[in-house]
Amino acid sequence: MIREIKYLFYLIVLTVFVYLVLNYYFSDYNEKKSYRNISNFLDNLNSKNINVPLIKSDTKNIIEYNDKSDESINTNQRKFWELVE
């Protein structure tokens, strides 16, 4: 009997908790607060972004291509067991 009452109490507590959380999450107060927070964040980001200097790119022609033919590359086939020994 006490076991069933205990389970019933847990179920009621869990149900009340879920109800209160969902009620707060979907409330108008929470929505206004979150939109206000996002708006303030974007305003701060835009104000800080104006003062960021642009850096000139110095990465042009940095890649050096290898013009060697495939014949000059060492094509020795190695075997795993030979390397282990």
N, C-alpha and C positions, 0 to 999 in steps of 0.2 A: 504494500500500500504506500509506504513512504517513498519507495522507488518511483512509482508513478507520479506522485506529487512532485518529486524532485525534477523529473523529466518535464512535467507540465510547467513548472517554474522556469526552467531553462528555455523552453519554447516561448513562453510569454516574454521573458527578458530579451531574447533574440529578436522576436517580432517587434517589440517596442524600440529596440535599438535601430533596427533597419528602417522602421517608420520614421523615427526622428532624424536619422541621417538623410534619408531621401527627401523628407520635408524641408530640411535646411538647404540641401543641395539645389532643389528646384524652386526655392523661394525667390521672390523679387529682390529682396535685400542682397542675397548672394550674387545674383546676376548683375545688379548695378555695381556692386563692389568689384566684381571681376572685370567688367567692362571699363570701369574707371581705372583700375590698376593697369590694364593693357594699354589704355590711352596714355596714361602717364609714362609708361615705359617707352612707348613709341615716340612721345614728345622728347623725352630725355635722349633717346637714341638719335633722333634727327638733329637735336641741338649739338650733340657731341660729334656727329658725323660731318658737320660743316667745317670744322677746324682740322680735319685730317688731311695732311698734305699728300699729294700724289707723287709717287716715286717713279722715275724714268726707268723703263725696262732696259736691262743690259744683257739680255740673254739671246740677242740675235747672232746667228752664225756661230753658235757654240758647239754644235754637233760636228764632229769630224768623221767623215765616212771613210771606211777602209776600202781602198781600191785594189787590194791584192786579189789575185785570182784564186780559185779553189784549189789549184794544183800546188800552190806554195804552202798551203795549210797542212800540218802534220796529220795524216789520216791513219795513224797506227790504231788498230783496234785493241783495246785492253779487255782483258777478261777479269771478272771479279775474283775468281779463285786464285789467279796468279798474283793479284794485288794483296790478297790476304796472306799468302805465303811469304 
